[in-house]
């Protein structure tokens, strides 16, 4: 499964402190909701949805995320991992403990920042 999504909010904008507790910020919630909508749209158009979901829910998985930032220095490559992984897994109803392998890449695209996510079966 592969999909292109917007770059998640920076780590400083993903969480807020409310009454002494760290909670997902409105920007983080909006991002996760948007990702969920994009995933269900992509899945609904796939003739292999049922078979794909069965494999994703029963096999160890590998996650690959390629971040395209506007600048090579503004963001760390791992700052968007957690929210992107959580949004992906929640969006398709998958427990993220299925992911046993992660690959992160950082590139620059000044005009079209984005992330490209690939979720596949892990080599085991």
N, CA, C and O atoms as a GROMACS GRO file, in nm:
protein
  496
    1UNK      N    1   0.085  -0.117   0.000
    1UNK     CA    2   0.000   0.000   0.000
    1UNK      C    3   0.090   0.123   0.000
    1UNK      O    4   0.182   0.133   0.082
    2UNK      N    5   0.065   0.215  -0.091
    2UNK     CA    6   0.144   0.337  -0.098
    2UNK      C    7   0.051   0.456  -0.116
    2UNK      O    8  -0.050   0.448  -0.185
    3UNK      N    9   0.087   0.567  -0.051
    3UNK     CA   10   0.004   0.687  -0.058
    3UNK      C   11   0.092   0.810  -0.035
    3UNK      O   12   0.191   0.804   0.038
    4UNK      N   13   0.056   0.920  -0.097
    4UNK     CA   14   0.123   1.048  -0.076
    4UNK      C   15   0.032   1.136   0.008
    4UNK      O   16  -0.087   1.149  -0.020
    5UNK      N   17   0.089   1.196   0.112
    5UNK     CA   18   0.013   1.276   0.208
    5UNK      C   19   0.086   1.407   0.236
    5UNK      O   20   0.204   1.421   0.202
    6UNK      N   21   0.017   1.502   0.298
    6UNK     CA   22   0.085   1.626   0.336
    6UNK      C   23   0.187   1.600   0.448
    6UNK      O   24   0.176   1.502   0.523
    7UNK      N   25   0.284   1.687   0.459
    7UNK     CA   26   0.381   1.680   0.568
    7UNK      C   27   0.305   1.705   0.700
    7UNK      O   28   0.225   1.797   0.708
    8UNK      N   29   0.330   1.623   0.802
    8UNK     CA   30   0.262   1.645   0.930
    8UNK      C   31   0.312   1.772   0.998
    8UNK      O   32   0.417   1.825   0.964
    9UNK      N   33   0.235   1.821   1.096
    9UNK     CA   34   0.282   1.937   1.172
    9UNK      C   35   0.414   1.904   1.242
    9UNK      O   36   0.442   1.788   1.272
   10UNK      N   37   0.494   2.006   1.266
   10UNK     CA   38   0.622   1.983   1.335
   10UNK      C   39   0.594   1.931   1.475
   10UNK      O   40   0.484   1.947   1.528
   11UNK      N   41   0.694   1.869   1.534
   11UNK     CA   42   0.679   1.811   1.668
   11UNK      C   43   0.633   1.917   1.769
   11UNK      O   44   0.560   1.885   1.862
   12UNK      N   45   0.677   2.042   1.751
   12UNK     CA   46   0.637   2.150   1.842
   12UNK      C   47   0.490   2.187   1.826
   12UNK      O   48   0.432   2.247   1.916
   13UNK      N   49   0.429   2.152   1.713
   13UNK     CA   50   0.288   2.184   1.690
   13UNK      C   51   0.197   2.062   1.700
   13UNK      O   52   0.076   2.074   1.680
   14UNK      N   53   0.254   1.945   1.730
   14UNK     CA   54   0.172   1.823   1.739
   14UNK      C   55   0.103   1.809   1.874
   14UNK      O   56  -0.004   1.748   1.882
   15UNK      N   57   0.162   1.863   1.978
   15UNK     CA   58   0.109   1.843   2.112
   15UNK      C   59   0.095   1.975   2.185
   15UNK      O   60   0.165   2.072   2.156
   16UNK      N   61   0.003   1.977   2.279
   16UNK     CA   62  -0.019   2.094   2.364
   16UNK      C   63  -0.026   2.045   2.508
   16UNK      O   64  -0.058   1.929   2.534
   17UNK      N   65   0.004   2.133   2.601
   17UNK     CA   66  -0.009   2.100   2.742
   17UNK      C   67  -0.139   2.161   2.794
   17UNK      O   68  -0.158   2.282   2.788
   18UNK      N   69  -0.226   2.076   2.843
   18UNK     CA   70  -0.356   2.118   2.895
   18UNK      C   71  -0.369   2.063   3.037
   18UNK      O   72  -0.368   1.942   3.057
   19UNK      N   73  -0.380   2.151   3.133
   19UNK     CA   74  -0.390   2.115   3.275
   19UNK      C   75  -0.278   2.019   3.315
   19UNK      O   76  -0.301   1.921   3.386
   20UNK      N   77  -0.157   2.049   3.268
   20UNK     CA   78  -0.040   1.971   3.306
   20UNK      C   79  -0.022   1.842   3.228
   20UNK      O   80   0.072   1.766   3.256
   21UNK      N   81  -0.108   1.814   3.133
   21UNK     CA   82  -0.098   1.690   3.054
   21UNK      C   83  -0.066   1.722   2.909
   21UNK      O   84  -0.114   1.822   2.855
   22UNK      N   85   0.014   1.637   2.846
   22UNK     CA   86   0.044   1.652   2.703
   22UNK      C   87  -0.066   1.582   2.624
   22UNK      O   88  -0.091   1.463   2.642
   23UNK      N   89  -0.131   1.659   2.538
   23UNK     CA   90  -0.238   1.605   2.454
   23UNK      C   91  -0.213   1.645   2.309
   23UNK      O   92  -0.140   1.740   2.281
   24UNK      N   93  -0.274   1.572   2.218
   24UNK     CA   94  -0.262   1.605   2.077
   24UNK      C   95  -0.325   1.741   2.052
   24UNK      O   96  -0.437   1.766   2.097
   25UNK      N   97  -0.255   1.827   1.982
   25UNK     CA   98  -0.305   1.962   1.953
   25UNK      C   99  -0.414   1.956   1.847
   25UNK      O  100  -0.436   1.851   1.786
   26UNK      N  101  -0.482   2.068   1.825
   26UNK     CA  102  -0.584   2.071   1.720
   26UNK      C  103  -0.520   2.048   1.583
   26UNK      O  104  -0.581   1.986   1.497
   27UNK      N  105  -0.398   2.098   1.562
   27UNK     CA  106  -0.328   2.073   1.435
   27UNK      C  107  -0.300   1.924   1.417
   27UNK      O  108  -0.313   1.870   1.307
   28UNK      N  109  -0.262   1.858   1.524
   28UNK     CA  110  -0.238   1.713   1.520
   28UNK      C  111  -0.365   1.635   1.493
   28UNK      O  112  -0.365   1.541   1.414
   29UNK      N  113  -0.473   1.673   1.560
   29UNK     CA  114  -0.602   1.605   1.538
   29UNK      C  115  -0.651   1.626   1.395
   29UNK      O  116  -0.700   1.533   1.332
   30UNK      N  117  -0.638   1.749   1.345
   30UNK     CA  118  -0.680   1.779   1.208
   30UNK      C  119  -0.599   1.696   1.108
   30UNK      O  120  -0.654   1.643   1.012
   31UNK      N  121  -0.469   1.687   1.131
   31UNK     CA  122  -0.383   1.608   1.042
   31UNK      C  123  -0.427   1.462   1.040
   31UNK      O  124  -0.442   1.402   0.933
   32UNK      N  125  -0.446   1.404   1.158
   32UNK     CA  126  -0.486   1.263   1.164
   32UNK      C  127  -0.621   1.240   1.097
   32UNK      O  128  -0.641   1.139   1.030
   33UNK      N  129  -0.713   1.332   1.115
   33UNK     CA  130  -0.844   1.320   1.050
   33UNK      C  131  -0.829   1.326   0.898
   33UNK      O  132  -0.890   1.247   0.826
   34UNK      N  133  -0.749   1.418   0.849
   34UNK     CA  134  -0.727   1.432   0.705
   34UNK      C  135  -0.664   1.305   0.647
   34UNK      O  136  -0.705   1.257   0.541
   35UNK      N  137  -0.564   1.251   0.715
   35UNK     CA  138  -0.499   1.129   0.670
   35UNK      C  139  -0.599   1.014   0.665
   35UNK      O  140  -0.602   0.937   0.569
   36UNK      N  141  -0.681   1.003   0.768
   36UNK     CA  142  -0.783   0.898   0.770
   36UNK      C  143  -0.876   0.906   0.651
   36UNK      O  144  -0.909   0.805   0.590
   37UNK      N  145  -0.919   1.027   0.618
   37UNK     CA  146  -1.008   1.046   0.503
   37UNK      C  147  -0.938   1.007   0.373
   37UNK      O  148  -0.997   0.942   0.288
   38UNK      N  149  -0.813   1.047   0.357
   38UNK     CA  150  -0.738   1.014   0.236
   38UNK      C  151  -0.717   0.863   0.221
   38UNK      O  152  -0.726   0.809   0.111
   39UNK      N  153  -0.690   0.797   0.333
   39UNK     CA  154  -0.669   0.652   0.329
   39UNK      C  155  -0.796   0.578   0.290
   39UNK      O  156  -0.794   0.489   0.206
   40UNK      N  157  -0.907   0.616   0.352
   40UNK     CA  158  -1.033   0.547   0.320
   40UNK      C  159  -1.075   0.575   0.176
   40UNK      O  160  -1.132   0.488   0.111
   41UNK      N  161  -1.047   0.692   0.126
   41UNK     CA  162  -1.076   0.722  -0.014
   41UNK      C  163  -0.993   0.631  -0.105
   41UNK      O  164  -1.045   0.573  -0.200
   42UNK      N  165  -0.864   0.620  -0.075
   42UNK     CA  166  -0.776   0.534  -0.156
   42UNK      C  167  -0.818   0.388  -0.147
   42UNK      O  168  -0.821   0.318  -0.248
   43UNK      N  169  -0.849   0.342  -0.026
   43UNK     CA  170  -0.889   0.202  -0.009
   43UNK      C  171  -1.023   0.173  -0.076
   43UNK      O  172  -1.041   0.065  -0.133
   44UNK      N  173  -1.115   0.266  -0.069
   44UNK     CA  174  -1.248   0.243  -0.127
   44UNK      C  175  -1.240   0.227  -0.278
   44UNK      O  176  -1.330   0.166  -0.339
   45UNK      N  177  -1.136   0.280  -0.340
   45UNK     CA  178  -1.120   0.270  -0.485
   45UNK      C  179  -1.041   0.145  -0.526
   45UNK      O  180  -1.024   0.119  -0.645
   46UNK      N  181  -0.994   0.069  -0.430
   46UNK     CA  182  -0.914  -0.049  -0.460
   46UNK      C  183  -1.001  -0.174  -0.469
   46UNK      O  184  -1.080  -0.200  -0.378
   47UNK      N  185  -0.989  -0.250  -0.577
   47UNK     CA  186  -1.065  -0.375  -0.587
   47UNK      C  187  -1.009  -0.483  -0.493
   47UNK      O  188  -1.072  -0.588  -0.475
   48UNK      N  189  -0.893  -0.459  -0.435
   48UNK     CA  190  -0.827  -0.556  -0.349
   48UNK      C  191  -0.836  -0.520  -0.201
   48UNK      O  192  -0.759  -0.572  -0.120
   49UNK      N  193  -0.928  -0.434  -0.165
   49UNK     CA  194  -0.936  -0.382  -0.028
   49UNK      C  195  -0.945  -0.495   0.075
   49UNK      O  196  -0.869  -0.494   0.173
   50UNK      N  197  -1.033  -0.589   0.056
   50UNK     CA  198  -1.054  -0.695   0.156
   50UNK      C  199  -0.927  -0.779   0.174
   50UNK      O  200  -0.884  -0.804   0.287
   51UNK      N  201  -0.867  -0.822   0.064
   51UNK     CA  202  -0.745  -0.903   0.072
   51UNK      C  203  -0.630  -0.823   0.132
   51UNK      O  204  -0.553  -0.876   0.213
   52UNK      N  205  -0.618  -0.697   0.093
   52UNK     CA  206  -0.513  -0.611   0.146
   52UNK      C  207  -0.528  -0.595   0.297
   52UNK      O  208  -0.430  -0.610   0.371
   53UNK      N  209  -0.647  -0.564   0.342
   53UNK     CA  210  -0.669  -0.544   0.486
   53UNK      C  211  -0.641  -0.672   0.564
   53UNK      O  212  -0.586  -0.667   0.673
   54UNK      N  213  -0.679  -0.786   0.509
   54UNK     CA  214  -0.652  -0.914   0.576
   54UNK      C  215  -0.502  -0.934   0.595
   54UNK      O  216  -0.457  -0.973   0.702
   55UNK      N  217  -0.425  -0.909   0.489
   55UNK     CA  218  -0.279  -0.926   0.498
   55UNK      C  219  -0.218  -0.827   0.596
   55UNK      O  220  -0.131  -0.863   0.676
   56UNK      N  221  -0.263  -0.701   0.591
   56UNK     CA  222  -0.208  -0.599   0.681
   56UNK      C  223  -0.236  -0.632   0.826
   56UNK      O  224  -0.155  -0.599   0.913
   57UNK      N  225  -0.349  -0.696   0.854
   57UNK     CA  226  -0.386  -0.725   0.993
   57UNK      C  227  -0.331  -0.857   1.044
   57UNK      O  228  -0.344  -0.888   1.162
   58UNK      N  229  -0.270  -0.936   0.956
   58UNK     CA  230  -0.225  -1.067   1.000
   58UNK      C  231  -0.075  -1.092   0.981
   58UNK      O  232  -0.024  -1.195   1.026
   59UNK      N  233  -0.005  -1.002   0.917
   59UNK     CA  234   0.137  -1.021   0.887
   59UNK      C  235   0.222  -0.911   0.952
   59UNK      O  236   0.171  -0.801   0.975
   60UNK      N  237   0.350  -0.939   0.982
   60UNK     CA  238   0.440  -0.832   1.026
   60UNK      C  239   0.462  -0.734   0.910
   60UNK      O  240   0.472  -0.775   0.794
   61UNK      N  241   0.469  -0.605   0.943
   61UNK     CA  242   0.472  -0.502   0.839
   61UNK      C  243   0.598  -0.417   0.844
   61UNK      O  244   0.663  -0.402   0.948
   62UNK      N  245   0.632  -0.362   0.728
   62UNK     CA  246   0.742  -0.266   0.715
   62UNK      C  247   0.683  -0.133   0.672
   62UNK      O  248   0.599  -0.128   0.582
   63UNK      N  249   0.726  -0.026   0.736
   63UNK     CA  250   0.680   0.108   0.704
   63UNK      C  251   0.797   0.189   0.649
   63UNK      O  252   0.904   0.194   0.709
   64UNK      N  253   0.774   0.250   0.535
   64UNK     CA  254   0.875   0.337   0.474
   64UNK      C  255   0.812   0.474   0.453
   64UNK      O  256   0.706   0.485   0.392
   65UNK      N  257   0.878   0.578   0.504
   65UNK     CA  258   0.827   0.714   0.487
   65UNK      C  259   0.938   0.800   0.428
   65UNK      O  260   1.049   0.808   0.482
   66UNK      N  261   0.908   0.863   0.317
   66UNK     CA  262   1.000   0.957   0.254
   66UNK      C  263   0.942   1.097   0.274
   66UNK      O  264   0.836   1.129   0.221
   67UNK      N  265   1.013   1.178   0.351
   67UNK     CA  266   0.971   1.316   0.379
   67UNK      C  267   1.033   1.409   0.277
   67UNK      O  268   1.154   1.404   0.253
   68UNK      N  269   0.952   1.493   0.217
   68UNK     CA  270   1.001   1.599   0.128
   68UNK      C  271   0.972   1.732   0.197
   68UNK      O  272   0.858   1.777   0.201
   69UNK      N  273   1.076   1.794   0.251
   69UNK     CA  274   1.063   1.920   0.322
   69UNK      C  275   1.102   2.036   0.230
   69UNK      O  276   1.167   2.016   0.127
   70UNK      N  277   1.063   2.157   0.269
   70UNK     CA  278   1.099   2.275   0.189
   70UNK      C  279   1.245   2.314   0.208
   70UNK      O  280   1.301   2.386   0.125
   71UNK      N  281   1.306   2.268   0.316
   71UNK     CA  282   1.445   2.301   0.346
   71UNK      C  283   1.511   2.179   0.411
   71UNK      O  284   1.445   2.105   0.484
   72UNK      N  285   1.638   2.155   0.385
   72UNK     CA  286   1.704   2.040   0.446
   72UNK      C  287   1.734   2.059   0.595
   72UNK      O  288   1.766   1.962   0.664
   73UNK      N  289   1.725   2.181   0.644
   73UNK     CA  290   1.766   2.209   0.781
   73UNK      C  291   1.652   2.236   0.878
   73UNK      O  292   1.676   2.240   0.999
   74UNK      N  293   1.531   2.256   0.830
   74UNK     CA  294   1.423   2.300   0.918
   74UNK      C  295   1.368   2.189   1.007
   74UNK      O  296   1.323   2.217   1.118
   75UNK      N  297   1.370   2.065   0.961
   75UNK     CA  298   1.305   1.958   1.036
   75UNK      C  299   1.395   1.834   1.045
   75UNK      O  300   1.474   1.806   0.955
   76UNK      N  301   1.379   1.762   1.156
   76UNK     CA  302   1.446   1.633   1.172
   76UNK      C  303   1.365   1.528   1.099
   76UNK      O  304   1.243   1.538   1.088
   77UNK      N  305   1.432   1.428   1.048
   77UNK     CA  306   1.362   1.324   0.973
   77UNK      C  307   1.267   1.243   1.061
   77UNK      O  308   1.165   1.194   1.013
   78UNK      N  309   1.299   1.228   1.190
   78UNK     CA  310   1.215   1.145   1.276
   78UNK      C  311   1.104   1.222   1.347
   78UNK      O  312   1.022   1.161   1.415
   79UNK      N  313   1.100   1.354   1.334
   79UNK     CA  314   0.999   1.433   1.404
   79UNK      C  315   0.856   1.406   1.359
   79UNK      O  316   0.763   1.426   1.437
   80UNK      N  317   0.837   1.361   1.237
   80UNK     CA  318   0.703   1.333   1.187
   80UNK      C  319   0.666   1.186   1.189
   80UNK      O  320   0.556   1.150   1.149
   81UNK      N  321   0.758   1.102   1.236
   81UNK     CA  322   0.732   0.957   1.234
   81UNK      C  323   0.610   0.917   1.315
   81UNK      O  324   0.520   0.852   1.262
   82UNK      N  325   0.606   0.954   1.442
   82UNK     CA  326   0.499   0.906   1.529
   82UNK      C  327   0.362   0.947   1.480
   82UNK      O  328   0.272   0.863   1.471
   83UNK      N  329   0.343   1.074   1.448
   83UNK     CA  330   0.210   1.118   1.407
   83UNK      C  331   0.172   1.058   1.271
   83UNK      O  332   0.055   1.025   1.249
   84UNK      N  333   0.269   1.044   1.180
   84UNK     CA  334   0.238   0.983   1.051
   84UNK      C  335   0.202   0.836   1.068
   84UNK      O  336   0.106   0.788   1.007
   85UNK      N  337   0.277   0.765   1.150
   85UNK     CA  338   0.248   0.623   1.174
   85UNK      C  339   0.115   0.607   1.245
   85UNK      O  340   0.034   0.522   1.206
   86UNK      N  341   0.091   0.686   1.348
   86UNK     CA  342  -0.037   0.679   1.419
   86UNK      C  343  -0.154   0.711   1.327
   86UNK      O  344  -0.256   0.642   1.330
   87UNK      N  345  -0.140   0.815   1.246
   87UNK     CA  346  -0.248   0.855   1.156
   87UNK      C  347  -0.275   0.745   1.054
   87UNK      O  348  -0.391   0.714   1.025
   88UNK      N  349  -0.169   0.687   0.999
   88UNK     CA  350  -0.185   0.578   0.902
   88UNK      C  351  -0.256   0.459   0.965
   88UNK      O  352  -0.354   0.409   0.911
   89UNK      N  353  -0.208   0.415   1.079
   89UNK     CA  354  -0.264   0.297   1.143
   89UNK      C  355  -0.407   0.321   1.191
   89UNK      O  356  -0.495   0.236   1.170
   90UNK      N  357  -0.432   0.433   1.254
   90UNK     CA  358  -0.568   0.464   1.299
   90UNK      C  359  -0.662   0.479   1.180
   90UNK      O  360  -0.777   0.438   1.185
   91UNK      N  361  -0.611   0.538   1.072
   91UNK     CA  362  -0.693   0.563   0.954
   91UNK      C  363  -0.745   0.437   0.888
   91UNK      O  364  -0.851   0.438   0.826
   92UNK      N  365  -0.670   0.327   0.900
   92UNK     CA  366  -0.715   0.202   0.840
   92UNK      C  367  -0.751   0.097   0.945
   92UNK      O  368  -0.772  -0.020   0.912
   93UNK      N  369  -0.758   0.139   1.071
   93UNK     CA  370  -0.800   0.048   1.178
   93UNK      C  371  -0.698  -0.062   1.206
   93UNK      O  372  -0.734  -0.177   1.228
   94UNK      N  373  -0.572  -0.025   1.205
   94UNK     CA  374  -0.464  -0.121   1.221
   94UNK      C  375  -0.387  -0.088   1.349
   94UNK      O  376  -0.356   0.028   1.375
   95UNK      N  377  -0.355  -0.191   1.428
   95UNK     CA  378  -0.273  -0.170   1.547
   95UNK      C  379  -0.129  -0.149   1.502
   95UNK      O  380  -0.075  -0.230   1.427
   96UNK      N  381  -0.067  -0.041   1.546
   96UNK     CA  382   0.068  -0.012   1.499
   96UNK      C  383   0.174  -0.108   1.552
   96UNK      O  384   0.290  -0.099   1.513
   97UNK      N  385   0.135  -0.200   1.640
   97UNK     CA  386   0.232  -0.301   1.683
   97UNK      C  387   0.258  -0.404   1.572
   97UNK      O  388   0.347  -0.488   1.587
   98UNK      N  389   0.184  -0.398   1.463
   98UNK     CA  390   0.207  -0.484   1.346
   98UNK      C  391   0.334  -0.440   1.272
   98UNK      O  392   0.393  -0.518   1.197
   99UNK      N  393   0.376  -0.315   1.293
   99UNK     CA  394   0.495  -0.262   1.223
   99UNK      C  395   0.620  -0.304   1.299
   99UNK      O  396   0.641  -0.266   1.414
  100UNK      N  397   0.704  -0.384   1.232
  100UNK     CA  398   0.825  -0.436   1.294
  100UNK      C  399   0.952  -0.380   1.230
  100UNK      O  400   1.064  -0.409   1.274
  101UNK      N  401   0.935  -0.300   1.126
  101UNK     CA  402   1.049  -0.246   1.053
  101UNK      C  403   1.011  -0.107   1.002
  101UNK      O  404   0.902  -0.088   0.948
  102UNK      N  405   1.101  -0.009   1.020
  102UNK     CA  406   1.074   0.128   0.978
  102UNK      C  407   1.193   0.185   0.902
  102UNK      O  408   1.309   0.168   0.941
  103UNK      N  409   1.162   0.254   0.791
  103UNK     CA  410   1.265   0.320   0.711
  103UNK      C  411   1.223   0.466   0.692
  103UNK      O  412   1.110   0.493   0.651
  104UNK      N  413   1.314   0.558   0.720
  104UNK     CA  414   1.287   0.701   0.705
  104UNK      C  415   1.387   0.762   0.608
  104UNK      O  416   1.506   0.730   0.610
  105UNK      N  417   1.337   0.852   0.524
  105UNK     CA  418   1.422   0.921   0.426
  105UNK      C  419   1.385   1.068   0.427
  105UNK      O  420   1.270   1.105   0.447
  106UNK      N  421   1.484   1.152   0.404
  106UNK     CA  422   1.462   1.296   0.404
  106UNK      C  423   1.513   1.354   0.273
  106UNK      O  424   1.630   1.338   0.237
  107UNK      N  425   1.424   1.422   0.203
  107UNK     CA  426   1.458   1.489   0.077
  107UNK      C  427   1.404   1.631   0.081
  107UNK      O  428   1.335   1.670   0.175
  108UNK      N  429   1.438   1.708  -0.021
  108UNK     CA  430   1.393   1.847  -0.030
  108UNK      C  431   1.311   1.866  -0.156
  108UNK      O  432   1.350   1.823  -0.265
  109UNK      N  433   1.196   1.929  -0.141
  109UNK     CA  434   1.116   1.975  -0.254
  109UNK      C  435   1.057   2.108  -0.209
  109UNK      O  436   0.957   2.112  -0.138
  110UNK      N  437   1.117   2.215  -0.251
  110UNK     CA  438   1.079   2.349  -0.204
  110UNK      C  439   0.938   2.389  -0.247
  110UNK      O  440   0.875   2.471  -0.180
  111UNK      N  441   0.888   2.333  -0.354
  111UNK     CA  442   0.757   2.375  -0.405
  111UNK      C  443   0.644   2.279  -0.370
  111UNK      O  444   0.527   2.317  -0.376
  112UNK      N  445   0.676   2.154  -0.334
  112UNK     CA  446   0.570   2.057  -0.307
  112UNK      C  447   0.608   1.966  -0.190
  112UNK      O  448   0.635   1.848  -0.210
  113UNK      N  449   0.611   2.021  -0.066
  113UNK     CA  450   0.644   1.937   0.049
  113UNK      C  451   0.535   1.830   0.068
  113UNK      O  452   0.417   1.856   0.046
  114UNK      N  453   0.578   1.711   0.108
  114UNK     CA  454   0.484   1.599   0.121
  114UNK      C  455   0.557   1.483   0.187
  114UNK      O  456   0.678   1.487   0.210
  115UNK      N  457   0.481   1.379   0.217
  115UNK     CA  458   0.541   1.252   0.258
  115UNK      C  459   0.485   1.143   0.167
  115UNK      O  460   0.368   1.145   0.128
  116UNK      N  461   0.570   1.049   0.136
  116UNK     CA  462   0.527   0.931   0.061
  116UNK      C  463   0.543   0.812   0.154
  116UNK      O  464   0.652   0.784   0.204
  117UNK      N  465   0.433   0.743   0.176
  117UNK     CA  466   0.431   0.632   0.270
  117UNK      C  467   0.410   0.502   0.193
  117UNK      O  468   0.325   0.494   0.105
  118UNK      N  469   0.488   0.402   0.228
  118UNK     CA  470   0.467   0.267   0.176
  118UNK      C  471   0.458   0.172   0.294
  118UNK      O  472   0.547   0.168   0.380
  119UNK      N  473   0.351   0.097   0.298
  119UNK     CA  474   0.330  -0.005   0.401
  119UNK      C  475   0.328  -0.139   0.330
  119UNK      O  476   0.246  -0.162   0.242
  120UNK      N  477   0.420  -0.226   0.368
  120UNK     CA  478   0.433  -0.354   0.299
  120UNK      C  479   0.459  -0.466   0.400
  120UNK      O  480   0.477  -0.440   0.519
  121UNK      N  481   0.459  -0.588   0.351
  121UNK     CA  482   0.491  -0.701   0.437
  121UNK      C  483   0.640  -0.698   0.468
  121UNK      O  484   0.722  -0.674   0.380
  122UNK      N  485   0.673  -0.722   0.594
  122UNK     CA  486   0.814  -0.722   0.636
  122UNK      C  487   0.881  -0.849   0.585
  122UNK      O  488   0.818  -0.954   0.574
  123UNK      N  489   1.009  -0.838   0.555
  123UNK     CA  490   1.087  -0.956   0.516
  123UNK      C  491   1.120  -1.034   0.641
  123UNK      O  492   1.203  -0.990   0.722
  124UNK      N  493   1.058  -1.145   0.657
  124UNK     CA  494   1.082  -1.229   0.776
  124UNK      C  495   1.098  -1.372   0.736
  124UNK      O  496   1.119  -1.458   0.822
   0.00000   0.00000   0.00000
